[in-house]
Amino acid sequence: MTEKPILYVKAGKVPANWRDLVVKRVAGGRVIPDVVEADAFNGWFVQAIRDKAGKVERSPGGAMRTRRVEAKIKIVVREKA
C-alpha cells in the first residue's frame, strides 16, 4: 500500500510536522532551500529571498521578502541522517 502524496505545505500552518518535509524539483531531484509554502498539485513554491551575505531579506516594515516560482515539484519527508 502506498502513502498519499503530500500536495501542499505552508510553514507554521499545515501540516503540523512541516519541518520534517523538503521540497524537491521533479527534474533532477534537487532540494529547494528556504521554502515557506509549496503546492505540488498546481506546481509552485514560495521561497525566502536571501542577500549576498546569506541573510533573509526584509522589507522596510520587517516582513520577510519572498518570491513565487512556477515549477514541477514534489514534497517529501526529509531523510533521517
One Martini backbone bead per residue (centre of mass of N, CA, C, O) as a GRO file, in nm:
protein
   81
    1MET     BB    1   0.096   0.036   0.024
    2THR     BB    2   0.053   0.369  -0.046
    3GLU     BB    3   0.111   0.683   0.007
    4LYS     BB    4   0.008   0.984   0.018
    5PRO     BB    5   0.063   1.261  -0.126
    6ILE     BB    6   0.216   1.566  -0.089
    7LEU     BB    7   0.065   1.886  -0.192
    8TYR     BB    8   0.074   2.078   0.081
    9VAL     BB    9   0.258   2.364   0.224
   10LYS     BB   10   0.296   2.564   0.538
   11ALA     BB   11   0.457   2.747   0.738
   12GLY     BB   12   0.303   2.700   1.051
   13LYS     BB   13   0.046   2.527   0.945
   14VAL     BB   14   0.081   2.301   0.700
   15PRO     BB   15   0.170   2.079   0.850
   16ALA     BB   16   0.283   2.028   1.167
   17ASN     BB   17   0.548   1.865   1.021
   18TRP     BB   18   0.707   2.058   0.812
   19ARG     BB   19   1.014   2.011   0.910
   20ASP     BB   20   1.010   1.705   0.775
   21LEU     BB   21   1.018   1.861   0.503
   22VAL     BB   22   1.070   1.866   0.143
   23VAL     BB   23   1.159   2.037  -0.155
   24LYS     BB   24   1.149   1.917  -0.495
   25ARG     BB   25   1.260   1.873  -0.796
   26VAL     BB   26   1.178   1.670  -1.044
   27ALA     BB   27   1.411   1.780  -1.199
   28GLY     BB   28   1.688   1.616  -1.036
   29GLY     BB   29   1.605   1.633  -0.709
   30ARG     BB   30   1.643   1.903  -0.582
   31VAL     BB   31   1.670   2.092  -0.315
   32ILE     BB   32   1.473   2.354  -0.184
   33PRO     BB   33   1.539   2.637  -0.033
   34ASP     BB   34   1.341   2.833   0.174
   35VAL     BB   35   1.060   2.715   0.206
   36VAL     BB   36   0.712   2.838   0.292
   37GLU     BB   37   0.560   2.731   0.025
   38ALA     BB   38   0.363   2.454  -0.130
   39ASP     BB   39   0.238   2.326  -0.465
   40ALA     BB   40   0.230   2.027  -0.632
   41PHE     BB   41  -0.032   2.028  -0.799
   42ASN     BB   42   0.021   2.334  -0.933
   43GLY     BB   43   0.333   2.419  -0.945
   44TRP     BB   44   0.456   2.568  -0.662
   45PHE     BB   45   0.667   2.817  -0.485
   46VAL     BB   46   0.782   2.969  -0.178
   47GLN     BB   47   1.068   3.187  -0.131
   48ALA     BB   48   1.319   3.300   0.033
   49ILE     BB   49   1.518   3.585   0.035
   50ARG     BB   50   1.865   3.628  -0.017
   51ASP     BB   51   2.151   3.764   0.039
   52LYS     BB   52   2.492   3.767  -0.006
   53ALA     BB   53   2.522   3.687   0.314
   54GLY     BB   54   2.250   3.492   0.375
   55LYS     BB   55   2.023   3.678   0.446
   56VAL     BB   56   1.715   3.754   0.509
   57GLU     BB   57   1.505   3.950   0.356
   58ARG     BB   58   1.363   4.276   0.427
   59SER     BB   59   1.139   4.490   0.469
   60PRO     BB   60   1.083   4.794   0.608
   61GLY     BB   61   0.855   4.639   0.797
   62GLY     BB   62   0.996   4.322   0.833
   63ALA     BB   63   0.923   4.150   0.610
   64MET     BB   64   0.957   3.881   0.434
   65ARG     BB   65   1.111   3.807   0.143
   66THR     BB   66   0.961   3.682  -0.164
   67ARG     BB   67   0.914   3.408  -0.404
   68ARG     BB   68   0.747   3.290  -0.691
   69VAL     BB   69   0.754   2.952  -0.830
   70GLU     BB   70   0.730   2.781  -1.126
   71ALA     BB   71   0.709   2.418  -1.070
   72LYS     BB   72   0.807   2.097  -1.062
   73ILE     BB   73   0.709   1.925  -0.767
   74LYS     BB   74   0.802   1.776  -0.445
   75ILE     BB   75   0.684   1.636  -0.136
   76VAL     BB   76   0.899   1.526   0.130
   77VAL     BB   77   1.045   1.331   0.350
   78ARG     BB   78   1.297   1.361   0.543
   79GLU     BB   79   1.593   1.227   0.572
   80LYS     BB   80   1.756   1.041   0.791
   81ALA     BB   81   2.089   1.052   0.935
   0.00000   0.00000   0.00000
